[in-house]
Amino acid sequence: MNQRTRSGHTHRRQRDRTTRRVVIESLLPLGDEQHPSKLSDLIMLTMAGGRERTESEYTALLGAAGFVVDRTVMAPVGGYSAIEATIKAG
């Protein structure tokens, strides 16, 4: 096992159920409504090879990293959301 792998395992063991992550992102809405993240998505696709994601895609990404999403709070203006997640039990 290399140093990076050992470090990751040690860090993972040291986390407990109170570990919380907050991701601030512009989430893509599912429907056809206008939203600032759709322009950002188009720019990212054409200029940088990236893309914006939906709430369910972030839920899956966080789940794969060992977190469970507790709630998503949408900002009243600006098109950004805060996704709060905690470490999975067990």
N, CA, C and O atoms as a GROMACS GRO file, in nm:
protein
  360
    1MET      N    1   0.085  -0.117   0.000
    1MET     CA    2   0.000   0.000   0.000
    1MET      C    3   0.090   0.124   0.000
    1MET      O    4   0.180   0.136   0.084
    2ASN      N    5   0.067   0.216  -0.094
    2ASN     CA    6   0.152   0.334  -0.102
    2ASN      C    7   0.112   0.439   0.002
    2ASN      O    8   0.009   0.426   0.069
    3GLN      N    9   0.194   0.542   0.015
    3GLN     CA   10   0.172   0.646   0.117
    3GLN      C   11   0.038   0.716   0.099
    3GLN      O   12  -0.032   0.742   0.196
    4ARG      N   13   0.003   0.748  -0.025
    4ARG     CA   14  -0.123   0.818  -0.052
    4ARG      C   15  -0.243   0.734  -0.009
    4ARG      O   16  -0.337   0.786   0.052
    5THR      N   17  -0.240   0.604  -0.039
    5THR     CA   18  -0.348   0.515  -0.001
    5THR      C   19  -0.358   0.503   0.150
    5THR      O   20  -0.468   0.509   0.206
    6ARG      N   21  -0.245   0.486   0.217
    6ARG     CA   22  -0.245   0.479   0.364
    6ARG      C   23  -0.301   0.607   0.424
    6ARG      O   24  -0.380   0.603   0.519
    7SER      N   25  -0.261   0.720   0.370
    7SER     CA   26  -0.308   0.848   0.420
    7SER      C   27  -0.459   0.858   0.405
    7SER      O   28  -0.528   0.904   0.496
    8GLY      N   29  -0.512   0.815   0.290
    8GLY     CA   30  -0.656   0.819   0.267
    8GLY      C   31  -0.731   0.729   0.364
    8GLY      O   32  -0.836   0.767   0.415
    9HIS      N   33  -0.677   0.610   0.390
    9HIS     CA   34  -0.741   0.518   0.484
    9HIS      C   35  -0.738   0.574   0.626
    9HIS      O   36  -0.836   0.563   0.699
   10THR      N   37  -0.627   0.634   0.664
   10THR     CA   38  -0.616   0.694   0.798
   10THR      C   39  -0.716   0.807   0.814
   10THR      O   40  -0.785   0.816   0.915
   11HIS      N   41  -0.723   0.893   0.712
   11HIS     CA   42  -0.818   1.005   0.717
   11HIS      C   43  -0.960   0.954   0.728
   11HIS      O   44  -1.040   1.007   0.806
   12ARG      N   45  -0.993   0.852   0.650
   12ARG     CA   46  -1.129   0.797   0.652
   12ARG      C   47  -1.163   0.739   0.788
   12ARG      O   48  -1.276   0.756   0.835
   13ARG      N   49  -1.068   0.672   0.853
   13ARG     CA   50  -1.094   0.615   0.986
   13ARG      C   51  -1.114   0.724   1.090
   13ARG      O   52  -1.190   0.705   1.185
   14GLN      N   53  -1.048   0.837   1.072
   14GLN     CA   54  -1.056   0.944   1.171
   14GLN      C   55  -1.186   1.023   1.162
   14GLN      O   56  -1.223   1.092   1.257
   15ARG      N   57  -1.256   1.016   1.049
   15ARG     CA   58  -1.383   1.088   1.037
   15ARG      C   59  -1.488   1.021   1.124
   15ARG      O   60  -1.484   0.900   1.146
   16ASP      N   61  -1.580   1.097   1.172
   16ASP     CA   62  -1.692   1.039   1.248
   16ASP      C   63  -1.823   1.091   1.191
   16ASP      O   64  -1.824   1.160   1.089
   17ARG      N   65  -1.933   1.056   1.256
   17ARG     CA   66  -2.065   1.093   1.204
   17ARG      C   67  -2.091   1.244   1.205
   17ARG      O   68  -2.189   1.289   1.146
   18THR      N   69  -2.006   1.320   1.270
   18THR     CA   70  -2.028   1.465   1.272
   18THR      C   71  -1.959   1.535   1.155
   18THR      O   72  -1.974   1.656   1.139
   19THR      N   73  -1.885   1.462   1.075
   19THR     CA   74  -1.818   1.522   0.960
   19THR      C   75  -1.924   1.572   0.863
   19THR      O   76  -2.013   1.498   0.822
   20ARG      N   77  -1.913   1.698   0.826
   20ARG     CA   78  -2.012   1.762   0.739
   20ARG      C   79  -1.940   1.828   0.623
   20ARG      O   80  -1.834   1.888   0.640
   21ARG      N   81  -2.000   1.818   0.506
   21ARG     CA   82  -1.951   1.887   0.388
   21ARG      C   83  -2.062   1.978   0.336
   21ARG      O   84  -2.179   1.941   0.338
   22VAL      N   85  -2.024   2.095   0.292
   22VAL     CA   86  -2.119   2.186   0.228
   22VAL      C   87  -2.062   2.220   0.091
   22VAL      O   88  -1.951   2.270   0.078
   23VAL      N   89  -2.141   2.190  -0.011
   23VAL     CA   90  -2.102   2.218  -0.149
   23VAL      C   91  -2.188   2.333  -0.198
   23VAL      O   92  -2.311   2.326  -0.195
   24ILE      N   93  -2.124   2.440  -0.244
   24ILE     CA   94  -2.196   2.555  -0.299
   24ILE      C   95  -2.185   2.545  -0.451
   24ILE      O   96  -2.076   2.553  -0.506
   25GLU      N   97  -2.298   2.529  -0.517
   25GLU     CA   98  -2.299   2.511  -0.662
   25GLU      C   99  -2.424   2.571  -0.724
   25GLU      O  100  -2.523   2.596  -0.656
   26SER      N  101  -2.417   2.592  -0.851
   26SER     CA  102  -2.532   2.632  -0.931
   26SER      C  103  -2.590   2.504  -0.991
   26SER      O  104  -2.534   2.450  -1.086
   27LEU      N  105  -2.699   2.456  -0.936
   27LEU     CA  106  -2.757   2.329  -0.978
   27LEU      C  107  -2.845   2.346  -1.102
   27LEU      O  108  -2.920   2.443  -1.112
   28LEU      N  109  -2.834   2.253  -1.195
   28LEU     CA  110  -2.919   2.256  -1.314
   28LEU      C  111  -3.060   2.213  -1.277
   28LEU      O  112  -3.078   2.105  -1.220
   29PRO      N  113  -3.161   2.295  -1.309
   29PRO     CA  114  -3.298   2.250  -1.288
   29PRO      C  115  -3.335   2.145  -1.392
   29PRO      O  116  -3.276   2.141  -1.500
   30LEU      N  117  -3.432   2.060  -1.361
   30LEU     CA  118  -3.469   1.951  -1.451
   30LEU      C  119  -3.556   1.996  -1.568
   30LEU      O  120  -3.549   1.936  -1.675
   31GLY      N  121  -3.637   2.099  -1.550
   31GLY     CA  122  -3.732   2.141  -1.653
   31GLY      C  123  -3.673   2.238  -1.753
   31GLY      O  124  -3.552   2.256  -1.762
   32ASP      N  125  -3.762   2.301  -1.830
   32ASP     CA  126  -3.723   2.395  -1.934
   32ASP      C  127  -3.717   2.540  -1.886
   32ASP      O  128  -3.698   2.631  -1.966
   33GLU      N  129  -3.732   2.562  -1.757
   33GLU     CA  130  -3.730   2.699  -1.703
   33GLU      C  131  -3.595   2.765  -1.725
   33GLU      O  132  -3.491   2.699  -1.731
   34GLN      N  133  -3.597   2.898  -1.736
   34GLN     CA  134  -3.473   2.972  -1.748
   34GLN      C  135  -3.400   2.971  -1.614
   34GLN      O  136  -3.462   2.983  -1.509
   35HIS      N  137  -3.268   2.955  -1.621
   35HIS     CA  138  -3.189   2.951  -1.498
   35HIS      C  139  -3.045   2.986  -1.534
   35HIS      O  140  -2.996   2.943  -1.638
   36PRO      N  141  -2.976   3.064  -1.449
   36PRO     CA  142  -2.838   3.103  -1.480
   36PRO      C  143  -2.743   2.985  -1.500
   36PRO      O  144  -2.646   2.997  -1.574
   37SER      N  145  -2.769   2.872  -1.437
   37SER     CA  146  -2.678   2.757  -1.450
   37SER      C  147  -2.681   2.698  -1.590
   37SER      O  148  -2.587   2.629  -1.629
   38LYS      N  149  -2.788   2.723  -1.666
   38LYS     CA  150  -2.794   2.668  -1.801
   38LYS      C  151  -2.695   2.739  -1.894
   38LYS      O  152  -2.635   2.675  -1.980
   39LEU      N  153  -2.678   2.868  -1.877
   39LEU     CA  154  -2.577   2.939  -1.955
   39LEU      C  155  -2.438   2.894  -1.912
   39LEU      O  156  -2.351   2.871  -1.996
   40SER      N  157  -2.418   2.881  -1.782
   40SER     CA  158  -2.289   2.833  -1.731
   40SER      C  159  -2.259   2.693  -1.785
   40SER      O  160  -2.145   2.664  -1.819
   41ASP      N  161  -2.360   2.608  -1.793
   41ASP     CA  162  -2.343   2.473  -1.845
   41ASP      C  163  -2.298   2.478  -1.991
   41ASP      O  164  -2.207   2.405  -2.031
   42LEU      N  165  -2.361   2.562  -2.069
   42LEU     CA  166  -2.326   2.575  -2.210
   42LEU      C  167  -2.181   2.624  -2.226
   42LEU      O  168  -2.107   2.572  -2.310
   43ILE      N  169  -2.142   2.721  -2.147
   43ILE     CA  170  -2.005   2.773  -2.152
   43ILE      C  171  -1.906   2.664  -2.112
   43ILE      O  172  -1.804   2.645  -2.178
   44MET      N  173  -1.936   2.593  -2.004
   44MET     CA  174  -1.846   2.487  -1.958
   44MET      C  175  -1.833   2.376  -2.062
   44MET      O  176  -1.724   2.323  -2.083
   45LEU      N  177  -1.944   2.340  -2.126
   45LEU     CA  178  -1.940   2.234  -2.228
   45LEU      C  179  -1.854   2.273  -2.348
   45LEU      O  180  -1.778   2.192  -2.399
   46THR      N  181  -1.866   2.398  -2.392
   46THR     CA  182  -1.798   2.439  -2.514
   46THR      C  183  -1.655   2.488  -2.490
   46THR      O  184  -1.570   2.472  -2.578
   47MET      N  185  -1.627   2.546  -2.375
   47MET     CA  186  -1.496   2.606  -2.352
   47MET      C  187  -1.403   2.521  -2.266
   47MET      O  188  -1.281   2.523  -2.285
   48ALA      N  189  -1.457   2.448  -2.173
   48ALA     CA  190  -1.372   2.380  -2.075
   48ALA      C  191  -1.391   2.228  -2.072
   48ALA      O  192  -1.317   2.158  -2.003
   49GLY      N  193  -1.488   2.177  -2.145
   49GLY     CA  194  -1.511   2.033  -2.146
   49GLY      C  195  -1.579   1.981  -2.020
   49GLY      O  196  -1.585   1.860  -1.998
   50GLY      N  197  -1.630   2.072  -1.938
   50GLY     CA  198  -1.699   2.033  -1.815
   50GLY      C  199  -1.848   2.053  -1.830
   50GLY      O  200  -1.899   2.074  -1.940
   51ARG      N  201  -1.918   2.045  -1.717
   51ARG     CA  202  -2.063   2.068  -1.719
   51ARG      C  203  -2.114   2.093  -1.579
   51ARG      O  204  -2.052   2.054  -1.480
   52GLU      N  205  -2.229   2.157  -1.572
   52GLU     CA  206  -2.299   2.172  -1.444
   52GLU      C  207  -2.372   2.041  -1.417
   52GLU      O  208  -2.388   1.959  -1.507
   53ARG      N  209  -2.417   2.022  -1.292
   53ARG     CA  210  -2.485   1.898  -1.255
   53ARG      C  211  -2.618   1.927  -1.187
   53ARG      O  212  -2.641   2.036  -1.135
   54THR      N  213  -2.705   1.826  -1.189
   54THR     CA  214  -2.833   1.836  -1.120
   54THR      C  215  -2.814   1.797  -0.973
   54THR      O  216  -2.709   1.745  -0.934
   55GLU      N  217  -2.916   1.823  -0.893
   55GLU     CA  218  -2.910   1.784  -0.751
   55GLU      C  219  -2.892   1.633  -0.737
   55GLU      O  220  -2.816   1.588  -0.652
   56SER      N  221  -2.962   1.555  -0.818
   56SER     CA  222  -2.950   1.409  -0.807
   56SER      C  223  -2.810   1.361  -0.845
   56SER      O  224  -2.762   1.262  -0.790
   57GLU      N  225  -2.745   1.429  -0.940
   57GLU     CA  226  -2.608   1.392  -0.976
   57GLU      C  227  -2.512   1.421  -0.860
   57GLU      O  228  -2.422   1.342  -0.834
   58TYR      N  229  -2.531   1.534  -0.792
   58TYR     CA  230  -2.447   1.564  -0.675
   58TYR      C  231  -2.474   1.466  -0.562
   58TYR      O  232  -2.382   1.426  -0.491
   59THR      N  233  -2.600   1.426  -0.545
   59THR     CA  234  -2.634   1.327  -0.443
   59THR      C  235  -2.560   1.196  -0.470
   59THR      O  236  -2.508   1.134  -0.378
   60ALA      N  237  -2.556   1.155  -0.596
   60ALA     CA  238  -2.485   1.031  -0.633
   60ALA      C  239  -2.334   1.045  -0.612
   60ALA      O  240  -2.270   0.953  -0.561
   61LEU      N  241  -2.277   1.159  -0.650
   61LEU     CA  242  -2.132   1.181  -0.632
   61LEU      C  243  -2.094   1.180  -0.485
   61LEU      O  244  -1.996   1.117  -0.446
   62LEU      N  245  -2.173   1.250  -0.402
   62LEU     CA  246  -2.144   1.252  -0.259
   62LEU      C  247  -2.163   1.114  -0.198
   62LEU      O  248  -2.087   1.074  -0.110
   63GLY      N  249  -2.266   1.042  -0.243
   63GLY     CA  250  -2.289   0.906  -0.194
   63GLY      C  251  -2.172   0.814  -0.224
   63GLY      O  252  -2.133   0.732  -0.140
   64ALA      N  253  -2.115   0.826  -0.344
   64ALA     CA  254  -2.000   0.745  -0.381
   64ALA      C  255  -1.877   0.779  -0.297
   64ALA      O  256  -1.787   0.696  -0.280
   65ALA      N  257  -1.874   0.902  -0.244
   65ALA     CA  258  -1.762   0.945  -0.159
   65ALA      C  259  -1.786   0.915  -0.012
   65ALA      O  260  -1.704   0.951   0.073
   66GLY      N  261  -1.899   0.849   0.020
   66GLY     CA  262  -1.926   0.811   0.158
   66GLY      C  263  -2.011   0.909   0.237
   66GLY      O  264  -2.014   0.904   0.360
   67PHE      N  265  -2.082   0.998   0.166
   67PHE     CA  266  -2.166   1.096   0.234
   67PHE      C  267  -2.312   1.075   0.197
   67PHE      O  268  -2.344   1.017   0.093
   68VAL      N  269  -2.401   1.122   0.284
   68VAL     CA  270  -2.544   1.123   0.257
   68VAL      C  271  -2.590   1.269   0.262
   68VAL      O  272  -2.556   1.342   0.355
   69VAL      N  273  -2.668   1.310   0.163
   69VAL     CA  274  -2.716   1.449   0.157
   69VAL      C  275  -2.826   1.467   0.260
   69VAL      O  276  -2.924   1.393   0.261
   70ASP      N  277  -2.810   1.568   0.347
   70ASP     CA  278  -2.909   1.599   0.449
   70ASP      C  279  -3.014   1.696   0.398
   70ASP      O  280  -3.133   1.681   0.424
   71ARG      N  281  -2.968   1.797   0.324
   71ARG     CA  282  -3.062   1.893   0.268
   71ARG      C  283  -2.992   1.979   0.163
   71ARG      O  284  -2.870   1.990   0.160
   72THR      N  285  -3.075   2.039   0.079
   72THR     CA  286  -3.027   2.133  -0.021
   72THR      C  287  -3.105   2.262  -0.002
   72THR      O  288  -3.228   2.261   0.002
   73VAL      N  289  -3.032   2.372   0.010
   73VAL     CA  290  -3.094   2.503   0.032
   73VAL      C  291  -3.062   2.591  -0.087
   73VAL      O  292  -2.946   2.614  -0.120
   74MET      N  293  -3.166   2.640  -0.152
   74MET     CA  294  -3.149   2.727  -0.267
   74MET      C  295  -3.142   2.872  -0.221
   74MET      O  296  -3.226   2.916  -0.143
   75ALA      N  297  -3.044   2.946  -0.270
   75ALA     CA  298  -3.032   3.089  -0.238
   75ALA      C  299  -3.148   3.164  -0.303
   75ALA      O  300  -3.192   3.127  -0.412
   76PRO      N  301  -3.199   3.268  -0.238
   76PRO     CA  302  -3.312   3.341  -0.294
   76PRO      C  303  -3.278   3.414  -0.425
   76PRO      O  304  -3.366   3.437  -0.507
   77VAL      N  305  -3.151   3.448  -0.445
   77VAL     CA  306  -3.108   3.513  -0.570
   77VAL      C  307  -2.973   3.456  -0.610
   77VAL      O  308  -2.901   3.399  -0.528
   78GLY      N  309  -2.938   3.470  -0.736
   78GLY     CA  310  -2.806   3.431  -0.783
   78GLY      C  311  -2.796   3.292  -0.841
   78GLY      O  312  -2.697   3.261  -0.908
   79GLY      N  313  -2.895   3.206  -0.818
   79GLY     CA  314  -2.894   3.074  -0.878
   79GLY      C  315  -2.808   2.969  -0.809
   79GLY      O  316  -2.790   2.860  -0.863
   80TYR      N  317  -2.755   2.999  -0.692
   80TYR     CA  318  -2.670   2.902  -0.622
   80TYR      C  319  -2.747   2.826  -0.516
   80TYR      O  320  -2.848   2.873  -0.464
   81SER      N  321  -2.697   2.708  -0.483
   81SER     CA  322  -2.755   2.624  -0.378
   81SER      C  323  -2.644   2.573  -0.288
   81SER      O  324  -2.529   2.560  -0.330
   82ALA      N  325  -2.681   2.545  -0.164
   82ALA     CA  326  -2.589   2.482  -0.068
   82ALA      C  327  -2.639   2.340  -0.045
   82ALA      O  328  -2.753   2.320  -0.004
   83ILE      N  329  -2.552   2.243  -0.070
   83ILE     CA  330  -2.585   2.103  -0.047
   83ILE      C  331  -2.511   2.060   0.079
   83ILE      O  332  -2.388   2.059   0.081
   84GLU      N  333  -2.586   2.026   0.183
   84GLU     CA  334  -2.525   1.983   0.310
   84GLU      C  335  -2.528   1.831   0.316
   84GLU      O  336  -2.630   1.768   0.291
   85ALA      N  337  -2.412   1.773   0.351
   85ALA     CA  338  -2.402   1.627   0.357
   85ALA      C  339  -2.318   1.587   0.480
   85ALA      O  340  -2.228   1.659   0.521
   86THR      N  341  -2.352   1.471   0.536
   86THR     CA  342  -2.275   1.415   0.647
   86THR      C  343  -2.225   1.276   0.607
   86THR      O  344  -2.275   1.215   0.512
   87ILE      N  345  -2.125   1.230   0.682
   87ILE     CA  346  -2.066   1.100   0.655
   87ILE      C  347  -2.171   0.991   0.679
   87ILE      O  348  -2.250   1.001   0.773
   88LYS      N  349  -2.172   0.887   0.597
   88LYS     CA  350  -2.266   0.776   0.614
   88LYS      C  351  -2.233   0.700   0.741
   88LYS      O  352  -2.116   0.681   0.773
   89ALA      N  353  -2.335   0.658   0.812
   89ALA     CA  354  -2.316   0.577   0.933
   89ALA      C  355  -2.268   0.439   0.893
   89ALA      O  356  -2.306   0.387   0.788
   90GLY      N  357  -2.186   0.379   0.978
   90GLY     CA  358  -2.145   0.241   0.956
   90GLY      C  359  -2.023   0.233   0.879
   90GLY      O  360  -1.975   0.124   0.851
   0.00000   0.00000   0.00000
